[in-house]
Amino acid sequence: MSAQHMIEHLILAVRTGNGKLNIGCFNPPEKIPTLKRFLMSGRPLPKEFINPLIGEGLLPLEYENLEEAKLVLEKELEDYYKYFEEHPDASLVNPTFGELNKNEWDVFHEKHFTHHFGQFGITQ
């Protein structure tokens, strides 16, 4: 995975958490409580997780270059915070973990960013 692929992947994840992208949840409702317990635990996301929405391959690049993708990610993050400022009690569907509130989305994004930044040796 290139850095640009990783940033564009994070853009899509942030869009699911800022209300711009709703792709539903691929897990059955009976698994959600267990998955949420994992999410809210101190455990990191699994290293070999295959996103069932994407599969083992990579999506085609959408942006011209890495710099453009970083600017888009920055804007999507701003929209994420703005969304929850305007809708503090909202719950939005995460493709893996089901409906998440602001606190749960914050935990998801922290784990997700840490997971992918770790692939590139980036630490917080």
Secondary structure, 3 states (H helix, E strand, C coil): CCHHHHHHHHHHHHHHHCCCCCCCCCCCHHHHHHHHHHHHCCCCCCCCCCCCCCCCCCCCCCCCCHHHHHHHHHHHHHHHHHHHHHCCCCCEEECCCEEECHHHHHHHHHHHHHHHHHHCCCCC
